[in-house]
Amino acid sequence: VNGQRICSDEAGVERVNNNAYFCLSPALHGPIPAGFANTRYLQHLELSNNFLSGNIPPEMGSMSRLKTLDVTDNTFTGSIPSALGMLVDAAVLVHNNDTIRSQNKNDAIAPLSICSNVKGFDLFNHTASCPPERNVLKKLYEEAKGQEWTKSNGWLGEFNNHCDWYGVECKEGQVFNLSLGNNGFSWRNSDAIGDMIGVEVLDLHYN
């Protein structure tokens, strides 16, 4: 039109009057192909500011050489895959995807493995996505031999709100009651409780 190329909404090769044109759409649309995970040597994947949708492929967690994964400012749905927790040395950037939600309820809580393992996660300090006390309770579980507790319902669930974990009660989102009495709790080598400054009741009887 008037000597200017007009591309369709889809990227690819178009033919006009037997002439081929390679067109890039103004923004990428649709889901991320899971095949990206096959690019073993990829170190930086920049996909921000597009209209990418669907779920973020969990296969991307296997991209062990990745240093940057930027999927900010898109229209992804579903939840952040917990498999991204394996990208421990990467900057994992996901903010401004307003339709991403947790697997449980209609909240924005991110997987525990990402919040605790990936220091380059851009929501690491966002308390609604990565509640700090959830990381502290995870540390407590690991140091106090939680796998040997009599009851540990909900503990370390990737998308479980820590206030719903067995023995944990919260007030206004902060742990105030930790009751793990008669539960096989081991005190050895654990100072995690000292990081929960809002605890008012601590019940560890008969352990």
C-alpha positions in Angstrom: 0.0 0.0 0.0 1.6 3.3 -1.2 4.9 1.4 -1.5 4.9 0.1 2.1 4.7 -3.5 3.1 1.7 -4.4 5.3 2.2 -7.7 7.2 -0.5 -10.0 8.5 -0.9 -10.8 12.1 1.2 -13.9 11.8 5.0 -14.0 11.4 6.4 -15.9 8.4 6.8 -15.7 4.6 4.1 -14.0 2.5 3.9 -14.0 -1.2 2.5 -11.0 -3.1 2.6 -11.0 -6.9 5.1 -13.9 -6.8 7.5 -11.9 -4.5 8.3 -13.4 -1.1 8.5 -11.3 2.0 9.6 -12.3 5.4 7.3 -10.6 7.9 7.5 -10.3 11.6 4.3 -9.5 13.4 4.3 -6.5 15.7 4.4 -8.9 18.7 4.6 -12.6 19.3 1.4 -14.4 19.9 0.4 -17.8 21.3 2.2 -20.3 23.6 5.9 -20.7 24.0 6.9 -23.9 22.2 8.1 -26.6 24.7 10.9 -27.3 22.2 12.8 -24.3 23.5 14.0 -26.6 26.2 16.0 -28.6 23.5 18.3 -25.6 23.0 20.9 -26.9 25.4 23.4 -24.1 25.0 21.0 -21.2 25.3 22.0 -18.8 28.0 19.7 -15.8 27.5 16.0 -16.1 26.5 14.3 -12.7 26.1 10.6 -12.9 25.4 9.3 -9.8 27.2 6.7 -7.4 25.9 4.7 -9.7 23.6 1.3 -11.3 23.6 2.5 -14.8 24.6 -0.2 -16.8 26.2 -1.0 -20.2 27.7 1.2 -21.8 30.3 4.9 -21.3 30.7 6.4 -24.7 29.7 7.8 -26.5 32.7 10.4 -28.0 30.3 12.2 -24.7 30.5 13.4 -25.7 34.0 15.7 -28.2 32.4 17.7 -25.5 30.5 20.6 -25.7 32.9 22.9 -23.2 31.1 20.2 -20.4 31.2 21.4 -17.2 32.9 18.3 -15.1 32.0 14.7 -16.1 31.4 12.6 -13.0 30.8 8.9 -13.5 30.1 7.7 -10.3 31.6 4.8 -8.2 30.2 2.9 -11.0 28.4 -0.5 -12.6 28.9 0.3 -16.0 30.4 -2.3 -17.9 32.3 -2.1 -20.9 34.7 0.6 -21.0 37.3 4.4 -20.5 37.3 5.8 -24.0 36.9 7.7 -25.3 39.9 10.3 -26.8 37.5 11.7 -23.3 37.1 13.0 -23.8 40.7 15.9 -25.7 39.0 17.2 -22.5 37.5 19.1 -21.7 40.6 21.7 -19.5 38.9 19.4 -17.7 36.5 17.5 -14.4 36.6 13.9 -15.6 36.2 11.7 -12.6 35.3 7.9 -13.1 35.2 6.3 -9.8 36.5 3.4 -8.1 34.7 1.6 -11.3 33.7 -1.5 -10.4 35.6 -3.4 -13.5 34.7 -0.9 -15.9 36.2 -2.4 -17.5 39.4 -1.5 -20.1 41.9 -2.8 -23.7 41.5 -4.7 -23.2 44.8 -7.4 -20.5 45.1 -7.3 -17.3 43.2 -4.0 -15.9 44.6 -0.6 -15.1 43.2 1.6 -17.3 45.3 4.6 -18.6 43.5 6.1 -22.2 43.8 8.0 -22.7 47.0 11.0 -24.1 45.1 11.4 -20.9 43.1 11.0 -18.6 46.1 13.5 -20.6 48.2 16.1 -21.6 45.5 16.2 -19.0 42.8 17.6 -15.8 44.2 17.3 -14.1 40.8 13.5 -14.6 40.8 12.1 -11.1 40.3 9.2 -11.7 42.7 11.6 -13.0 45.4 10.9 -10.0 47.6 7.2 -9.8 46.7 5.5 -10.9 49.9 2.2 -12.0 48.2 4.1 -14.3 45.8 7.0 -15.4 48.1 5.9 -15.0 51.7 9.2 -14.8 53.7 7.9 -17.0 56.6 7.2 -19.8 54.1 10.9 -20.0 53.3 11.7 -19.9 57.1 9.3 -22.8 57.7 10.8 -24.7 54.9 14.2 -24.3 56.5 12.7 -25.4 59.8 11.2 -28.5 58.3 14.6 -29.5 56.7 16.7 -28.8 59.7 14.2 -30.3 62.2 13.9 -33.6 60.2 10.4 -32.8 59.1 10.3 -36.0 57.0 10.3 -37.9 60.3 7.4 -35.9 61.9 4.3 -37.7 62.9 2.1 -35.1 61.1 3.3 -32.7 58.4 0.1 -32.2 56.3 0.6 -29.5 53.7 4.3 -28.8 54.5 6.5 -28.0 51.5 3.6 -28.1 49.1 4.7 -26.0 46.1 1.6 -23.9 46.1 0.2 -24.4 49.6 -0.2 -21.3 51.7 2.1 -21.8 54.7 -0.8 -20.7 57.0 -2.6 -23.9 56.0 0.4 -26.2 57.0 -0.2 -28.5 59.9 0.4 -26.8 63.2 0.7 -23.3 61.8 -1.8 -20.5 62.5 -1.6 -17.0 61.1 -3.0 -13.7 62.0 -3.2 -11.1 59.2 -0.8 -13.3 57.1 1.8 -13.6 59.8 2.6 -16.8 61.8 1.6 -16.3 65.5 1.0 -19.9 66.6 3.3 -22.8 65.9 2.1 -26.0 67.5 4.2 -29.1 66.8 3.8 -30.9 70.1 4.0 -34.7 70.3 5.1 -34.8 66.7 8.7 -36.2 66.5 10.1 -32.7 66.2 13.9 -32.5 66.4 15.4 -29.3 67.8 19.0 -30.1 66.8 20.9 -27.6 64.6 17.8 -25.5 63.8 17.7 -21.8 64.5 14.9 -21.1 62.0 12.3 -20.4 64.7 14.3 -17.3 65.7 13.5 -15.8 62.3 9.7 -15.8 62.9 9.5 -12.7 65.0 5.7 -12.6 65.2 5.2 -16.0 66.9 3.2 -15.6 70.1 2.6 -19.3 70.9 5.2 -22.0 70.5 4.1 -25.5 71.5 6.7 -28.2 71.3 5.6 -30.4 74.2 6.5 -34.2 74.2 9.0 -34.2 71.4 
